[in-house]
């Protein structure tokens, strides 16, 4: 089966950054919509698609296994890095295997199939509102305007293991597959999506038009779409370079490699072992975080004396400390005193009160040496004069 792929993405009209990511590495395609703030969402979606691509190239597991590994990577990063704590992402992936497409799905991004001019939704939204609709609590019409329609019940990276929807779709020549984030479906109706997919023959132009229509309808979210056209056997085409708001062109690419023939452990057994390993890692990480929360020291931040929580070091690029209080005491003046020459390496304290006592002593010593003007000193109810 010949595949011609196109992609387009845009930040929209409201968001400051684009938290969506996508993958178009034949025969694997995916979209991901990050959550957890601008930085957290961007990191989560990018980590997910990068892990998915790496696992596929390594031939490790099947598509749901690879999504499970993406979940583990995003979750561990969220636990280790306070700056992106609590982040997660949706992930909808399609693997073309001859005349079939394997789908793996988590979240509220979607996959649609256009056949004979009619569009069909292939995935199920993992949202609170969708659950309320299926349980008969609200109607589909009410769901479209419900204030909690974006609340996810399942996402990649928010827990040690994620439940992955897995499906296989038979593909016919002339079919068109759409992968998209909810920036499109929250702005453009399925009827309009069907019309564009049916009436715009060029996949790149269809991708551009869908993104443009989402922005014209308000553009309240990032929008990302991947369009796949299927025809008779031949070389596969895919986007050449990264898509911007104008999308990307298509160019020939090598025929996909054959499916794996080597034996592997059953998926369920792999998931059990993966869950055990992840659980042990999480216990260790949580223990480390609890330990760091009990450690205090006085050091230097932006040229001033500061109180830190944690330990004055970093591991694999992750800082194991953060500033709690930054004073106006010049670190340079403090370090000119013999006793504080190693202040940059940190002076440990038993608790926060102990760290505050060290800071007060530094302030008094600096004042006594006449190195810090009195008018620049921070006020304190228990500070003493020189």
Beta strands, then each sheet from edge to edge (+ up, - down):
strand 1: 2-10
strand 2: 20-25
strand 3: 28-35
strand 4: 88-89
strand 5: 91-97
strand 6: 100-106
strand 7: 110-115
strand 8: 118-121
strand 9: 165-170
strand 10: 176-180
strand 11: 223-231
strand 12: 236-239
strand 13: 250-253
strand 14: 296-301
strand 15: 304-315
strand 16: 318-330
strand 17: 347-349
sheet 1: 1+ 11- 10+ 7- 8+
sheet 2: 2+ 3- 4+
sheet 3: 2+ 3- 5+ 6- 9+
sheet 4: 12+ 13-
sheet 5: 16+ 15- 14+ 17-
end
